[in-house]
Amino acid sequence: MLLRPGADDLRLIGYYLGKVLLGLGIVQVVAALVAFGLREWNSLSSFVIGAALCGIVGGASEAKLASRQQLTWAHGMVTVALAWLVGAVFAAVPFHLSGHYEDWLSAVFEGMSALTTTGLSVISDLDHTTLSMDFYRHLLHFAGGQGIIIVVLSLFAAGGGRIGTLYVAEARDERILPNFIRTARFIFRVAMVFLVAGTAALFLALLVAGFAPGRAFYHAINLFFAAFDTGGFAPMQASVAYYHSFAVEAVVMVLFLAGSLTFGLHFALWNGDWRLVTRHIETRTLALSTSLLFAVVCFGLVRSGAYDSFEPLIRKGFFTLLSAVSSAGAQVKNGETFLSDWGALAPAAIVAAMAIGGMASSTAGGIKALRVGIAAKTLIHDVRKLLNPESAVVVTTYFAGKRHILRDQTARAATSVLLLFIVTYLIGAMVGLTYGTYDITQTLFESVSAASNIGLSIGVTDPAMPRGLMAVYLVQMWLGRLEFVAVFALIGYAISLARGRVSA
């Protein structure tokens, strides 16, 4: 039985939501300082209003809703599910005030896309938005890529035993160090190191490409935020294609890979344990799937006549594939040309790569390589059981940080989430078809991109898109980022709150 939540339960959830809003307010203060330095007064006022709202609501929640009640798994799941919704709404305030969005829904869509590191955008006239507003979009990628809860744990947390549930509820299941706060702060340190190194590398590449130093730095730091946090935003409408630089593309691809790695593997790399990386089920799954899909992409591009030499196959085909599988969403060609130039086979491989996504407990989205690898292991396990005598005991193992025995519960959980993602992809595609404007290739591509938090677009997502479809994609981004469980917990909590007592 699930008991109706009481006032203390709601106070506790509100208290931690207040902490999230305070963290988001800090992000807006940073953007405000950039606007002040650049003398962009309209953007400055937008950030000040947004930060003030976050500060007032967040501060009041923390001051008036403080509770000594123990934080349970139910509290953690519900708090995280609400945090991403509330965070997107408050993040949308500066967007809405900027005048670059058609309506409030468009601004919230941009906020959700930014925080979930999806990168689908409905901004109007991106090339002429203020520098500080564009920086804010990318800074939200950084905050969301590490996880809203990760940022809060790093800045405000005390008492890791009470808030570890928030960490896990946010679809992070690795405790790299002895407690969750130290793990969160390690993740933040990794991001800071990559921030310095990645921005420096992009800065040099842009200088070589002919950019002035100030402009090179601005583009470098925004590109880093989008690439490392596997988000699809870019400073210019043309995305990475704008730079016409192989050096920029190469650095961005390295950052894609870094962002799609689980932080447990980052920890192993920091300690020089390369053997752990090569044995991990996720690295093996990604290496095999990406190799096979790249072969399909090359065959499709050559067959369609789009490209017939090595350089464009790498700079266009492999870059797009890596952008898809890492869920980075950066583009080196106009999305609408996927249909007109690439034929049918290559875009289908890109959709498959988007569906798989990167690694669990990383900034990447999608089904995740861990679940795909476990599903494959489960299939092999079942075949082995059929081929062996009934009395034989068949044991299948996999390596993910340490050797694990594949148990029925693990296999069911991986398969269930995999099926939920597939159903979500199909629902989004079917909704898109009801508008009669798009074909199944377009709607399926865009639906997978939204639900997997990828950001590649085939041309469906734009400022004038149907608002009902925009709302569906917004929900898909939310579901995909939280991998369903926290959202289901929120729904169950709401039902129990309404009915008082329901069956478990």
N, C-alpha and C positions, 0 to 999 in steps of 0.2 A: 504493500500500500504506500502511496505517496501522500504525505500530509500537506495540508494547505500551508503555504509560507506565511509566517507571522510578520509582525511589524519589525522585529529585530532582524529577520532575514532581509527584508527590503532595505532597512537602514544600512546593513553591511554591504549590500550590493551598491547602493547609492554612494557610500563612502569611497569604495574603490573606483567607481566611475568618476568621482570627483578628482581622484589622483590622475586618472587618464586625461581629463580635461586640463589639469594643470600642466601636464607634460605637453599637450598640444598647444597650450598657450605659450610655452617657452619657444616652441617652433615658430609661432607667429611673431613673437618678439624678435627673434633672430632675423626673420624676413623684414620686420619693421626697421631694424637697424640698417639693413642693406638699403632699403628704400630711402631712409634718411641720408645715408652716405651718398646716394646717387641723386638726391633731391627730387625724388619721384613722389610728390606730395599726395596725389590722389591715392596711389597704392599705399603710402604710409598711413593715411587715415583708415583705409580698409583693414590693414593689419592691426592697427591700434584698437579699432572696434571689435575685431575678431578676438584679439588677445584679451581685451577687457571682458568680453562675454565669457570666455573660457575661465578667466581668473575669478570673476564674480560667482559663476555657477559652481566651478570646481572648488573654490575656497569655501563657499557656503556649505557645500556637501561635506567637505572634510571637517569643517568646524562643528556642524550641527548633527552629523550622522555618524560620528565616531562610535564604534561598538567594540566591546570586548568579546563578542561571540566568536567562536572558532569558525574559521573559513573552511567549509566542506567542499567536496567535489561539485555538488549541485550549485553552490554559490559561485565557485570558480567558473564553471561552464556558462552560467547565465551572465555573469559579469563580463566575460570576454565577448560573448555574442552581442551583448548590448554595447560594449565599448566600441566595437567596429562600426555599429550603426550610428551611435551618438557621435563618435569621432568624425565620421564622414559628414554629418550634418554641421558640426561646428567648424570643420575644416572648410566647408563650402561658403562660409560667411564672406571672407575676402574675395573669393571667386565671384560671388553674386554681386558684390559691390563694385567689382572692377569694370563691369559693363561688357565683358567679353563672352558672356553666356546668355543664351536666349531666355532662360527662365530659371526658377529656383531648382527644378528637377535636374536641369543640365549642370548646375553648380554642384549639387549633391552627387551626381554621377561622376563628375570630375574628382570630387573629394574621395569617393569610394575607390575610384580607379587609381588615384595617387597612393592612398594608404595601403591598398591591397597589392600594390606594385603591378597592376594590370597594364596600364598605359594606354588603353583606349581613351580617346579624347574627343570632346565635343566643343572645344574652344573655338571661338570665331577669330580669325585673323591672328593666328599665333605669331607670325613673323613680325607683327607690329605691337605686340604686347610689351609692357614695361619689363625691364630686366629683373627687377625685384619680384614681380609677380611670377615670372617664369622660374626664377630661382626658388620661390616658395613651392611651386609645383614639384620640382625635383627634390627639395628638402623633405617634402612629405613622403616621397619614395623612400628616402633614407630612413626616416622614422618608422614607416610601415614595414620596410624590408627587414629591419632588425626585429620588428614586432612592437606594437604599441606597449604591450606588457613588458617587453624587454627594456624599453626606454624608461618606463615607470620604475621597474625594479632597480635599474642602474642609478636612477637619480633620487628616488624617494624612499626606497624600501628599507625596512628594518624588521628582522624576524622572518627569515626565509621559510621557517616551518609553516607559517600561516599562509604564505602566498605562493608556495610551490604549485598549488592547484591552478593558479592563473597561468603559470608558465606552460604547464602541460595542456591546459584547455585551449591555448592558442596554437595548437597543432605542433608543439615542440615536445619531443619526448626524450631528449637527451639531457642528462645531468652530467656534464663533462667533469666538473669539479665537485667537491664534497657537498656543497649546498647550491640551491637554485640561484641565490643572489650572486655568488662567486661565478657561477656558470654564465649568468646574464652579463656580468661585467667583463668576463673573458670575451664573450661574443662582441661586446661593444669595443673592446680593445682591438680585436681582429679587424673590425670595421674601420677603426681609426688608422691603423697601420696601412690598410689598403687605400684609405682615403688619401693619405700623403703620397704613397708610391704611385697609385693609379692616376691621380691628378697631375703629378709631376711628369709621368710618361706621356699623358695626353697633351699636356702643355708643350712639351718638346716637339711632339708630332705635329701639333697645330702651328707652331712657329715655323717648322720646316715647310708646312703647307702654305705659308705666306700670311698667317694671321699676325696682327699687331699684338704685343705682349698682354695688354689689358684684355683685349677681346679673346685672346687665346686662353687666358686663365678662366674667364667667365664660362666659356664653352667647355673647357676641360673639367671643371668641377661639376657642372650639370651633367655632362656625359658620364662622369664617374658615378654620380648618384643613380642614374638610370641603368647603367651597365652592371655595376656590382650588386645592386639591389634588384636586378632582373626586372626592371620596370621599362615600359615602352615609351615614356615621354622623351622628347628631344627638344633642344632649344629652337629648332627650325622645323617648319612643316614638312620638309623633305626628309627628315630624320637623318640618319648617318650618310645617306646619299648626297647630302648637301656639301660634304667636305671633299669629295673626290680624292680621297687619300687612302692608300693601302695601309700606311703606317697607323692612321687613326683606326681603321677597321681592325687591324691586327691587335692593337692594344685593347680595343673594345671586346674582341672575342676572348682574350685572356681574362678580362674582368667578368664576362659572361660565365666562363668556367668556374672562376673563383666564387662567384655568387651562387652558383647552382650546387656547390659542394656542401655536404652536411658539416656543421661546425665541429662535430666529432672528428671528421677527417682533417679539418683545419688544425685541430689540436694535435693530431698525430703528425701532420707535416711540420708543425712548429717544433715538435720534439724529434724530428728526423726519422720517424717510423714509416718509411715508404712502403714497407712490406704490408702493413695494415691496409694501405690504400689499394694496393693491387689485389688483395684477397677479398675486399669488401664486395658483397653481393650487388650493391648499387653501382659501383664503378664498373663492374663487369657487365651488368645489365645495360648501362648507358653506352659502354664501349661497343657492345654487340649490336644493340638496337640502332645507334647512330650510324655505325658502319653500314648496316643493311639498308637503312633509309637513305643514306647518301648515295649508295649504288642505285637505288630506285630513282632518286632525284636526278642523278647524272643521266641515267637511261632515258628518263622522261624528257629532260631538257634537250638532249641530243636528238631524240626521236621527233620532238615537236619543231626542231629547227631554231629554238630560241638561242642556244649557244653551242658552239662546236669546238672550242679551244679550252685549254686548261685554266687560264686566268679567269675568265668569266664564270666558269664552273665553281671556282673557289670563292671569288669575290661576290658572286650573286647566289649561287646554289648552296655552297657550304655555309656561308655567312647566314643566310636565311634559315637553313636547317638548324644551325647552332643557336640562333636567336629563338627558334621555336622550342627546341628541346630544353633549353635553359630557362625558358619562359621570359626572356629578356624583351622580346617584342620590337627590337630595333629593325628598321627596314632600309634596304639599299636600292629599293625600286618602288614605284607606285603600286599600291595594293591591287588596284583594279587591273593591272597588267598580268596578275597571276592567272586570270581567266583568259585574257586575250592572247597572251604570248606563251604561257608555260604549258599549254595543253591540259590534260586531265591527270596524268600520272604523278607529276612532280608536286602539284598542289595537294594531292591525296596523301603523299608522303609527309608533307609539311603538317597536315591536319593530324596524322598519326603521331608525329613528333610532339606537337602541342598537347595532345591527349596524354602522352606518357609523362612529360614534364621532367623536372630535375630530381634532386634527392630530398628525402624526408629531413625535417629539421633544418632546412636551408631557406634562403630567400625565394627559391623557385616555387612554382605552382604545378598544377597538373595532378594526375593520379599518383605520381611519384614512382621512381625506379624501384624502390623497395617493395612496393605492392606488386608491381609488374613482375619483379624477380620472384617473389614469393608465390604468385599465381602460377608462374612457369614451373617452379619447384613442386607445387601441389599437383599440377598435371603430370609431371614426370613420376612423382610419388604414386599417384593412382595407377598409372600404367604399370609400374614395377609391381604393385600389389596384385594386379590382374595376371601378370606373367609368372609370379611366384606361387608355390603351393599355398593352400589356405592356412596351413599351420606356420608358415614363415612369418617372422616379425620383420617388417620393413621399416627402417629408420632413415629419415632424410634430414640432413642438416644444412645450415647456411651460415655464412660468416657476416656479421654486422657488428663490428667492434670486438666481438668474441664469438665463439662457436655456439650456435643455438640449434636445438632440435625443433624441427618443424612440427608443431602441434596443431590439432584440429581447430582450436580456438583462434590461433594466429592466422591460419589459412582462411577461416570463415570471415574474420575481420577484414583481411586484405581484399578478399573477393567481394565482400559487401560494399566497401567503399568504392571499389572499381566499378561495380554495377551502378551505384548511385551516381557516379560521375557520368557514366554512359547515358543513363536515363536523363540526367540534367542536360547533357549535350543535345539529346534528341528533342526534349521539350522546347528548348530554346530555338532549335531549328524549325520545329513545327509552328511555333508562334510566329516566327519570321515569315513563314510561307503564307500565313493567313492574310497578310497585308497585300498579297498579289503583286508586289513590286519586285521581289527577289526570287531567284531559283534556289533549289536545294543546295547547290554547291556553295552559294554565297551565305545562306543562312546557317548551314552546318559549320562552315569555316569560322564565321563570326561567333557562333554559339560556343564552339570549342575554345576559341580564343578568350572569350569572356569568362567562362566557367573555370578554365585552367589558369586564369590570371596571366595570360600571355601578352596581349596587346597588339599582335599583328592584325591588320585589318585588310579585308578584301574590298572595302569601299562602302560597307553597310553603315558603319558608325560615323556619323557626321552631325553637325549642329541641327540639320533639318530632319533627322531621322524621326520615325513615329515615336511618340512619347510612351506608348504602351510597350513597345519593343525596348526602348531605353530603360524603362523600369524593370523589365525582365532581365536584361543584361546586368543591371545594378544588383539585383538579387543574386544572380549567378555568380558575380564577383565575390559577394559576401559569403555565399555557400562554399565556393571553391577555396577561398582563403582559410576558412575555418574547418574545412573538410567534414562538414555536415554535423558532426557529433555535438558541438556546442550549440548549434542552431536547434537541433532536435531537443536538447536539454531545455533551451529557452521556451520552445513551444510547449513541452511538458509542464514546465513551471507555470506558464500562463494558464494552461488548462486546469492545473491543480489550484491555482489562485482563484479561478472563476468558479470551480465546482466544489472546492473544499477538500475532497478526498477521492482519489481515483485509484484504479488498480495499477500496480507497477508493471 
